[in-house]
Amino acid sequence: MSEEAAADDDIPIVDAHQHFWDLDSNYYPWLCDRKPIPFRYGNYAALRRNYLPPDYRGDSGRHRIVRTVHVEAEWDRASPVAETRWLDSVHAAHGLPSAVVAHAGLDDPDVAAVLAEHARSPLLRGIRHKPRAAAAPAEARRGLAGSMDDPRWRDGYALLHRHGLSFDLQTPWWHLDAAAELARDVQATPVILNHTGLPADRSAEGLAGWRRAMARAAERPNVAVKISGLGRPGLPWTLAANGAIIRETIAIFGIDRCLFGSNFPVDSLVATFDGIVSGMKAALADYSLADRRKFFCDNAMRLYRLAEAPAAPAVL
């Protein structure tokens, strides 16, 4: 093994997007209810099992995971703070996750109280509330209730800065015009775009639209992006399918605003953990070791303020 390859193999990794769940003790409607929901990866029956830190450690294997960021996992919306309290207990028992992005309904009348309760957790770093979205570009409309244009939704969003929180945005690329305006209007709140802007349509037309939308979002310096969630239903995660998307995203946003996320265990439907990490390392093979460290570790440490969080234990 060359010195460069050995350094790459030992690179510290912050997994900026992962999930835990305990279906025996907690209620996640999409995982616990008998009827499945429409899901972007298709059949997700394999996810209907407990997934906890020992499972994650087994999946992440030889890779040097130093910290993780847990992103809300569609816990029962009637009690969003309960997920954060449960994650506090998981961290106390296992040392993971290192930080939490919780759910709060930004257009709910009690959002201020929910944010204050979440903020009692030392793990809290951000909030994710998926805004209203259209199923296809041609159906996208501005100004709808529950969207990023909705004044009530924006009033809740404005409260994030009070608690020093970032915002994890999961929305299809055809809503990134609204995201760019949101980031412009509330510049004090960092926006971290989830799952590479969801480039599911890999046709020439679809990718052209995705590129334009990503470039629009990248104009705002307070917007970063997680390169994650690149699977497609019925297809394996491969470097051939995803390498160009990874490199184009970095070219659009710059290496300082791109983060690695495994999206495990969700992306176990399309790849192994090692397959995703190794594929992303191969996609970045022409970048300097310093830039690869930024992508896999340093950027997430900065954006999620993880110097305040303990390193992941070597053994769980």
Buried (B, 14 or more C-beta within 10 A) or exposed (E): EEEEEEEBEEBBBBBBBBBBBEBEEBBBEBBEEEEEEEEBBBEBEEBEEBBBBEBBBEBBEEBBBBBBBBBBBBBBEEEBBBBBEBBBEBBEEBBBBBBBBBBBBBBBEEBBEBBEBBBEBEBBBBBBBBBBBBEEBEEBEEEBEBBBBBEBBBEBBBBBBEBEBBBBBBBBBBBBBBBBBBBEEBEEBBBBBBBBBBBBBBEEEBBEBBBEBBBBBBEBEBBBBBBBBBBBEEEEBEBEBBBEBBBBBBBBBBBBBBBBBBBBBBBBBBBBBEBBBBBBBEBBEEBEEEBBBBBBBBBBBBBBBBEEBEEBEEEB
